[in-house]
Amino acid sequence: MNRPNPHAGAHSLRAPASARLPNRMASTQPKARAATYDDLCRLPDNVIGEIIDGDLVVSPRPAPRHAIATSYLGGELTGPYGRGRGGPGGWLIPFEPELHLGGHVLVPDLAGWLRERMPAPPETAWFAVRHGLAHALESYMIINITIVGYHYKER
């Protein structure tokens, strides 16, 4: 089986151009059908799939520099926000969690929420954000990292 290069760019594996994040709002083409969780489960392991406004958005796994930057940022946040070392504490901050927010399925680099909103981790493979978006923004954080000026080159 020929697999696409996971580092060739998100566009190589994405849904049609009308579903891509930068272009989807400008598109006038109707969707054939809304993406489902089964669509996410059928994706290969070397990509990250999300459902945003019913569109299936597929991206390559983070390149090494991106993964390292995310790990360092998570480490910096965990001390003060997670453990209360020099900060308020009381936050859970997982790496690449799968978040179910309404009809959306998101996989940010990092996310966090106050422990009082989630006293114990869920038994599922994802985190369900059950409150409305306005309420979620008061007690949740979602972080995506962009590394500018770096392009991964396959050898």
N, CA, C and O of each residue as an XYZ file, in Angstrom:
620
protein
N       0.839     -1.184      0.000
C       0.000      0.000      0.000
C       0.880      1.241      0.000
O       1.789      1.356      0.823
N       0.625      2.158     -0.900
C       1.353      3.414     -0.929
C       0.739      4.377      0.056
O      -0.421      4.765     -0.079
N       1.522      4.764      1.051
C       1.039      5.742      2.015
C       1.608      7.097      1.661
O       2.775      7.192      1.280
N       0.811      8.155      1.777
C       1.348      9.479      1.523
C       2.353      9.852      2.602
O       2.260      9.383      3.736
N       3.312     10.694      2.246
C       4.295     11.196      3.198
C       3.570     12.040      4.243
O       2.959     13.046      3.882
N       3.614     11.670      5.528
C       2.885     12.437      6.544
C       3.452     13.825      6.750
O       2.796     14.670      7.359
N       4.647     14.084      6.261
C       5.248     15.399      6.444
C       5.182     16.237      5.173
O       5.820     17.286      5.093
N       4.431     15.794      4.197
C       4.341     16.532      2.937
C       3.423     17.727      3.051
O       3.343     18.525      2.117
N       2.739     17.875      4.145
C       1.829     19.003      4.335
C       0.418     18.514      4.543
O       0.029     17.463      4.035
N      -0.338     19.274      5.287
C      -1.690     18.879      5.643
C      -2.581     18.740      4.422
O      -3.513     17.936      4.432
N      -2.317     19.503      3.370
C      -3.197     19.467      2.206
C      -3.154     18.131      1.481
O      -4.104     17.796      0.774
N      -2.071     17.348      1.633
C      -1.970     16.098      0.901
C      -2.982     15.059      1.377
O      -3.310     14.136      0.631
N      -3.472     15.189      2.583
C      -4.404     14.193      3.111
C      -5.767     14.769      3.471
O      -6.640     14.040      3.942
N      -5.956     16.028      3.262
C      -7.190     16.661      3.708
C      -8.373     16.312      2.825
O      -8.251     15.765      1.729
N      -9.501     16.658      3.362
C     -10.742     16.557      2.617
C     -10.664     17.524      1.434
O      -9.675     18.247      1.313
N     -11.661     17.562      0.566
C     -11.628     18.456     -0.587
C     -11.353     19.905     -0.178
O     -11.560     20.287      0.974
N     -10.888     20.697     -1.133
C     -10.503     22.081     -0.849
C     -11.601     22.846     -0.130
O     -11.299     23.726      0.676
N     -12.848     22.542     -0.391
C     -13.936     23.267      0.263
C     -13.981     23.004      1.760
O     -14.593     23.774      2.500
N     -13.342     21.927      2.223
C     -13.372     21.593      3.644
C     -12.143     22.087      4.392
O     -12.109     22.003      5.620
N     -11.128     22.601      3.694
C      -9.925     23.068      4.364
C     -10.218     24.304      5.170
O     -10.995     25.162      4.748
N      -9.599     24.402      6.333
C      -9.874     25.520      7.218
C      -9.704     26.884      6.565
O     -10.621     27.700      6.661
N      -8.579     27.186      5.900
C      -8.443     28.528      5.358
C      -9.479     28.856      4.283
O      -9.845     30.020      4.126
N      -9.959     27.854      3.540
C     -10.835     28.119      2.406
C     -12.295     27.780      2.655
O     -13.158     28.204      1.886
N     -12.594     27.033      3.702
C     -13.940     26.488      3.810
C     -15.004     27.545      4.015
O     -16.145     27.350      3.596
N     -14.669     28.661      4.648
C     -15.680     29.698      4.838
C     -16.001     30.387      3.514
O     -17.123     30.852      3.312
N     -15.029     30.455      2.620
C     -15.231     31.130      1.348
C     -15.927     30.226      0.335
O     -16.401     30.701     -0.698
N     -15.992     28.944      0.619
C     -16.562     27.999     -0.331
C     -18.082     28.104     -0.364
O     -18.731     28.314      0.661
N     -18.629     27.953     -1.556
C     -20.084     27.944     -1.691
C     -20.583     26.540     -2.005
O     -21.785     26.338     -2.178
N     -19.677     25.567     -2.082
C     -20.077     24.200     -2.382
C     -20.665     23.545     -1.138
O     -20.058     23.598     -0.069
N     -21.830     22.931     -1.263
C     -22.390     22.236     -0.105
C     -21.619     20.947      0.175
O     -21.073     20.330     -0.740
N     -21.579     20.548      1.440
C     -20.927     19.287      1.816
C     -21.803     18.128      1.361
O     -23.031     18.216      1.374
N     -21.152     17.040      0.960
C     -21.903     15.841      0.589
C     -22.614     15.285      1.825
O     -23.776     14.884      1.756
N     -21.898     15.266      2.960
C     -22.463     14.839      4.243
C     -21.517     15.314      5.331
O     -20.342     15.577      5.077
N     -22.026     15.418      6.511
C     -21.184     15.825      7.642
C     -20.285     14.660      8.047
O     -20.695     13.499      8.018
N     -19.053     14.992      8.424
C     -18.114     13.967      8.883
C     -18.615     13.356     10.188
O     -19.304     14.013     10.969
N     -18.263     12.099     10.411
C     -18.673     11.395     11.625
C     -17.444     10.895     12.380
O     -16.325     10.929     11.867
N     -17.674     10.435     13.597
C     -16.580      9.880     14.382
C     -16.017      8.628     13.706
O     -14.821      8.355     13.810
N     -16.857      7.879     13.026
C     -16.371      6.712     12.271
C     -15.366      7.134     11.203
O     -14.407      6.408     10.940
N     -15.573      8.296     10.585
C     -14.607      8.803      9.603
C     -13.252      9.021     10.266
O     -12.219      8.703      9.676
N     -13.242      9.560     11.482
C     -11.990      9.760     12.213
C     -11.320      8.421     12.508
O     -10.105      8.288     12.356
N     -12.093      7.447     12.921
C     -11.537      6.140     13.290
C     -10.933      5.405     12.090
O     -10.063      4.552     12.267
N     -11.379      5.722     10.886
C     -10.852      5.064      9.686
C      -9.554      5.693      9.180
O      -8.936      5.151      8.263
N      -9.130      6.802      9.743
C      -7.895      7.456      9.291
C      -6.671      6.644      9.710
O      -6.715      5.938     10.717
N      -5.579      6.735      8.948
C      -4.352      6.032      9.349
C      -3.774      6.634     10.627
O      -4.065      7.780     10.970
N      -2.963      5.859     11.319
C      -2.392      6.287     12.599
C      -1.394      7.434     12.477
O      -1.091      8.087     13.476
N      -0.880      7.692     11.283
C       0.158      8.707     11.133
C      -0.391     10.108     10.861
O       0.357     10.995     10.452
N      -1.684     10.311     11.083
C      -2.288     11.629     10.894
C      -3.159     11.977     12.104
O      -3.478     11.122     12.930
N      -3.528     13.240     12.183
C      -4.463     13.716     13.204
C      -5.728     14.157     12.487
O      -5.674     14.969     11.564
N      -6.851     13.629     12.908
C      -8.127     14.001     12.309
C      -8.969     14.791     13.294
O      -8.975     14.521     14.495
N      -9.679     15.769     12.759
C     -10.587     16.586     13.566
C     -11.872     16.777     12.771
O     -11.880     16.658     11.546
N     -12.952     17.073     13.475
C     -14.210     17.437     12.824
C     -14.516     18.858     13.269
O     -14.711     19.125     14.454
N     -14.555     19.767     12.299
C     -14.815     21.175     12.586
C     -15.962     21.620     11.691
O     -15.852     21.588     10.466
N     -17.045     22.029     12.296
C     -18.249     22.433     11.550
C     -18.696     21.356     10.574
O     -19.155     21.670      9.476
N     -18.569     20.098     10.957
C     -18.997     18.989     10.117
C     -17.992     18.567      9.066
O     -18.212     17.571      8.376
N     -16.885     19.301      8.922
C     -15.851     18.967      7.941
C     -14.777     18.098      8.587
O     -14.388     18.332      9.731
N     -14.305     17.105      7.858
C     -13.189     16.289      8.295
C     -11.903     17.014      7.903
O     -11.654     17.254      6.721
N     -11.092     17.359      8.897
C      -9.832     18.055      8.668
C      -8.716     17.114      9.103
O      -8.664     16.702     10.262
N      -7.822     16.772      8.176
C      -6.762     15.807      8.433
C      -5.420     16.509      8.272
O      -5.174     17.183      7.272
N      -4.555     16.342      9.270
C      -3.233     16.969      9.266
C      -2.180     15.923      9.602
O      -2.478     14.925     10.258
N      -0.944     16.152      9.151
C       0.122     15.217      9.520
C       0.443     15.332     11.005
O       0.147     16.348     11.634
N       1.044     14.298     11.556
C       1.522     14.365     12.936
C       2.519     15.513     13.025
O       3.157     15.844     12.026
N       2.670     16.127     14.191
C       3.625     17.233     14.314
C       5.055     16.800     14.003
O       5.477     15.695     14.346
N       5.788     17.695     13.345
C       7.201     17.463     13.074
C       7.961     17.497     14.398
O       7.438     18.022     15.381
N       9.170     16.958     14.452
C       9.915     16.893     15.707
C      10.064     18.243     16.433
O       9.878     18.301     17.649
N      10.390     19.312     15.723
C      10.537     20.608     16.396
C       9.231     21.070     17.024
O       9.219     21.642     18.114
N       8.150     20.819     16.333
C       6.835     21.181     16.863
C       6.532     20.384     18.132
O       6.094     20.944     19.137
N       6.769     19.077     18.077
C       6.513     18.219     19.244
C       7.374     18.637     20.434
O       6.901     18.654     21.570
N       8.648     18.977     20.171
C       9.537     19.390     21.259
C       9.079     20.721     21.844
O       9.051     20.882     23.064
N       8.719     21.679     20.986
C       8.240     22.978     21.475
C       6.983     22.805     22.329
O       6.842     23.442     23.374
N       6.081     21.948     21.882
C       4.863     21.690     22.644
C       5.180     21.046     23.989
O       4.587     21.409     25.005
N       6.100     20.101     24.004
C       6.495     19.449     25.258
C       7.092     20.458     26.236
O       6.768     20.447     27.424
N       7.970     21.332     25.730
C       8.577     22.339     26.608
C       7.524     23.292     27.160
O       7.542     23.619     28.346
N       6.615     23.735     26.309
C       5.564     24.637     26.786
C       4.692     23.941     27.823
O       4.350     24.534     28.846
N       4.328     22.679     27.565
C       3.543     21.930     28.548
C       4.266     21.815     29.873
O       3.652     21.935     30.933
N       5.581     21.581     29.818
C       6.374     21.508     31.046
C       6.389     22.826     31.804
O       6.309     22.845     33.032
N       6.491     23.926     31.069
C       6.488     25.247     31.703
C       5.137     25.545     32.354
O       5.086     26.151     33.425
N       4.061     25.130     31.723
C       2.721     25.404     32.262
C       2.361     24.504     33.435
O       1.642     24.921     34.343
N       2.858     23.271     33.421
C       2.473     22.301     34.447
C       2.904     22.713     35.854
O       2.139     22.552     36.805
N       4.124     23.242     35.997
C       4.587     23.644     37.325
C       3.663     24.658     37.983
O       3.082     24.364     39.027
N       3.511     25.847     37.398
C       2.684     26.857     38.044
C       1.179     26.590     37.971
O       0.466     26.830     38.946
N       0.690     26.100     36.841
C      -0.759     25.942     36.696
C      -1.242     24.569     37.122
O      -2.326     24.455     37.694
N      -0.476     23.531     36.862
C      -0.891     22.186     37.250
C      -0.591     21.867     38.699
O      -1.425     21.295     39.401
N       0.618     22.242     39.155
C       1.056     21.855     40.501
C       1.099     22.999     41.493
O       1.322     22.772     42.682
N       0.891     24.222     41.031
C       0.884     25.355     41.946
C       2.269     25.821     42.369
O       2.397     26.504     43.385
N       3.303     25.473     41.625
C       4.663     25.934     41.928
C       4.878     27.304     41.289
O       5.173     27.398     40.098
N       4.730     28.359     42.077
C       4.882     29.708     41.553
C       3.682     30.187     40.763
O       3.791     31.145     39.999
N       2.564     29.555     40.928
C       1.348     29.944     40.209
C       0.117     29.459     40.944
O       0.219     28.952     42.061
N      -1.042     29.608     40.330
C      -2.299     29.296     41.014
C      -2.579     27.811     41.200
O      -3.312     27.446     42.119
N      -2.019     26.938     40.356
C      -2.303     25.504     40.449
C      -3.756     25.204     40.103
O      -4.523     26.096     39.740
N      -4.110     23.947     40.220
C      -5.502     23.551     40.027
C      -5.923     23.264     38.592
O      -7.113     23.093     38.326
N      -4.969     23.207     37.660
C      -5.312     22.948     36.269
C      -4.823     21.568     35.834
O      -3.767     21.118     36.279
N      -5.584     20.892     34.965
C      -5.152     19.686     34.257
C      -4.706     20.149     32.872
O      -5.430     20.889     32.206
N      -3.510     19.717     32.429
C      -2.977     20.192     31.152
C      -2.451     18.993     30.346
O      -1.254     18.708     30.391
N      -3.322     18.287     29.612
C      -2.865     17.144     28.814
C      -2.316     17.560     27.448
O      -2.683     18.599     26.900
N      -1.427     16.719     26.916
C      -0.797     16.876     25.610
C      -1.673     16.216     24.550
O      -2.060     15.059     24.713
N      -1.991     16.915     23.480
C      -2.799     16.430     22.362
C      -4.050     15.653     22.791
O      -4.252     14.515     22.365
N      -4.880     16.262     23.624
C      -6.111     15.554     23.998
C      -7.133     15.611     22.860
O      -7.130     16.544     22.057
N      -7.980     14.630     22.804
C      -9.102     14.677     21.864
C     -10.269     15.294     22.615
O     -10.741     14.739     23.607
N     -10.732     16.436     22.143
C     -11.810     17.170     22.808
C     -13.083     17.061     21.986
O     -13.066     17.288     20.776
N     -14.174     16.720     22.629
C     -15.484     16.710     21.991
C     -16.236     17.920     22.534
O     -16.622     17.955     23.702
N     -16.437     18.899     21.677
C     -17.103     20.143     22.057
C     -18.290     20.325     21.129
O     -18.142     20.770     19.990
N     -19.463     19.979     21.623
C     -20.643     20.003     20.763
C     -20.453     19.004     19.632
O     -20.136     17.841     19.881
N     -20.641     19.442     18.400
C     -20.439     18.572     17.241
C     -19.015     18.562     16.728
O     -18.720     17.878     15.748
N     -18.124     19.307     17.367
C     -16.732     19.385     16.938
C     -15.890     18.337     17.672
O     -16.165     18.002     18.824
N     -14.874     17.832     16.998
C     -13.857     16.981     17.617
C     -12.533     17.663     17.314
O     -12.125     17.739     16.155
N     -11.863     18.156     18.336
C     -10.629     18.919     18.183
C      -9.470     18.193     18.842
O      -9.659     17.497     19.840
N      -8.273     18.349     18.294
C      -7.061     17.783     18.880
C      -6.008     18.900     18.930
O      -5.133     18.969     18.067
N      -6.095     19.766     19.937
C      -5.096     20.825     20.050
C      -3.779     20.276     20.581
O      -3.725     19.156     21.088
N      -2.720     21.071     20.463
C      -1.423     20.649     20.992
C      -1.497     20.454     22.504
O      -0.995     19.461     23.031
N      -2.110     21.380     23.184
C      -2.306     21.314     24.641
C      -3.703     21.827     24.946
O      -4.260     22.625     24.193
N      -4.251     21.373     26.030
C      -5.509     21.927     26.523
C      -5.420     21.939     28.038
O      -4.542     21.303     28.621
N      -6.291     22.633     28.648
C      -6.291     22.648     30.099
C      -7.635     23.092     30.625
O      -8.372     23.817     29.957
N      -7.942     22.655     31.814
C      -9.151     23.108     32.492
C      -8.948     22.978     33.983
O      -8.101     22.223     34.461
N      -9.742     23.727     34.691
C      -9.673     23.695     36.147
C     -10.093     22.329     36.654
O     -11.060     21.746     36.163
N      -9.366     21.820     37.635
C      -9.700     20.492     38.205
C     -11.116     20.444     38.754
O     -11.746     19.386     38.740
N     -11.619     21.554     39.229
C     -12.986     21.555     39.750
C     -14.003     21.221     38.658
O     -15.103     20.760     38.961
N     -13.647     21.448     37.393
C     -14.528     21.094     36.272
C     -14.401     19.616     35.902
O     -15.298     19.051     35.277
N     -13.284     18.992     36.288
C     -13.060     17.579     35.993
C     -12.222     16.965     37.109
O     -11.000     16.877     36.989
N     -12.861     16.546     38.181
C     -12.121     16.007     39.324
C     -11.345     14.725     39.015
O     -10.326     14.454     39.651
N     -11.816     13.931     38.042
C     -11.133     12.682     37.661
C     -11.102     12.596     36.137
O     -12.041     13.043     35.477
N     -10.036     12.027     35.569
C      -9.995     11.858     34.106
C     -11.125     10.949     33.642
O     -11.549     10.063     34.383
N     -11.617     11.159     32.420
C     -12.706     10.309     31.920
C     -12.218      8.900     31.617
O     -11.019      8.678     31.447
N     -13.129      7.963     31.550
C     -12.807      6.586     31.191
C     -12.765      6.404     29.676
O     -12.329      5.358     29.195
N     -13.207      7.392     28.929
C     -13.218      7.334     27.466
C     -11.843      7.733     26.925
O     -10.965      8.149     27.682
N     -11.668      7.602     25.613
C     -10.419      8.002     24.953
C     -10.412      9.499     24.640
O      -9.459      9.989     24.034
N     -11.442     10.226     25.034
C     -11.551     11.650     24.751
C     -12.068     12.387     25.975
O     -12.517     11.787     26.952
N     -11.990     13.688     25.888
C     -12.521     14.564     26.926
C     -13.762     15.234     26.361
O     -13.683     15.903     25.331
N     -14.891     15.072     27.005
C     -16.125     15.711     26.563
C     -16.280     17.035     27.299
O     -16.277     17.081     28.529
N     -16.415     18.108     26.528
C     -16.665     19.427     27.103
C     -18.165     19.636     26.990
O     -18.674     19.958     25.916
N     -18.869     19.456     28.091
C     -20.325     19.422     28.066
C     -20.982     20.785     28.197
O     -22.169     20.929     27.904
N     -20.246     21.766     28.624
C     -20.833     23.084     28.827
C     -20.841     23.849     27.515
O     -20.149     23.483     26.565
N     -21.627     24.909     27.471
C     -21.648     25.765     26.293
C     -20.297     26.434     26.084
O     -19.477     26.483     27.001
N     -20.067     26.944     24.891
C     -18.780     27.536     24.544
C     -18.439     28.712     25.449
O     -17.292     28.839     25.876
N     -19.398     29.569     25.749
C     -19.118     30.730     26.611
C     -18.642     30.263     27.985
O     -17.698     30.828     28.538
N     -19.284     29.242     28.536
C     -18.870     28.704     29.836
C     -17.499     28.047     29.725
O     -16.665     28.185     30.620
N     -17.268     27.329     28.622
C     -15.988     26.646     28.435
C     -14.842     27.645     28.404
O     -13.779     27.379     28.963
N     -15.039     28.778     27.768
C     -13.963     29.755     27.647
C     -13.597     30.382     28.987
O     -12.510     30.945     29.127
N     -14.484     30.295     29.971
C     -14.170     30.823     31.293
C     -13.228     29.918     32.065
O     -12.483     30.402     32.917
N     -13.237     28.624     31.797
C     -12.468     27.707     32.633
C     -11.653     26.681     31.842
O     -11.203     25.687     32.413
N     -11.456     26.902     30.549
C     -10.689     25.986     29.716
C      -9.661     26.772     28.918
O      -9.850     27.957     28.643
N      -8.573     26.110     28.547
C      -7.634     26.699     27.591
C      -7.320     25.671     26.522
O      -7.203     24.478     26.801
N      -7.188     26.145     25.304
C      -6.814     25.297     24.171
C      -5.652     26.000     23.485
O      -5.757     27.172     23.125
N      -4.531     25.280     23.303
C      -3.316     25.890     22.773
C      -2.851     25.120     21.545
O      -2.669     23.904     21.604
N      -2.660     25.820     20.440
C      -2.018     25.267     19.253
C      -0.768     26.083     18.991
O      -0.793     27.310     19.083
N       0.316     25.413     18.668
C       1.613     26.056     18.467
C       1.913     26.121     16.976
O       1.699     25.155     16.243
N       2.408     27.268     16.539
C       2.852     27.444     15.162
C       4.332     27.790     15.187
O       4.741     28.734     15.861
N       5.128     27.031     14.458
C       6.556     27.320     14.361
C       6.775     28.011     13.023
O       6.574     27.416     11.964
N       7.188     29.263     13.081
C       7.357     30.085     11.892
C       8.782     29.935     11.355
O       9.741     29.900     12.125
N       8.910     29.848     10.046
C      10.220     29.829      9.421
C      10.921     28.486      9.444
O      12.128     28.428      9.210
N      10.213     27.414      9.715
C      10.824     26.088      9.727
C      10.049     25.192      8.790
O       8.823     25.121      8.862
N      10.753     24.513      7.916
C      10.130     23.555      7.008
C      10.839     22.220      7.158
O      12.059     22.143      7.019
N      10.086     21.178      7.439
C      10.640     19.841      7.578
C      11.014     19.314      6.195
O      10.225     19.412      5.256
N      12.206     18.762      6.074
C      12.643     18.182      4.804
C      12.887     16.693      4.991
O      13.642     16.282      5.872
N      12.250     15.904      4.167
C      12.406     14.446      4.193
C      13.744     14.084      3.558
O      14.105     14.650      2.526
N      14.480     13.158      4.150
C      15.745     12.707      3.549
C      15.509     11.522      2.660
O      16.451     10.999      2.065
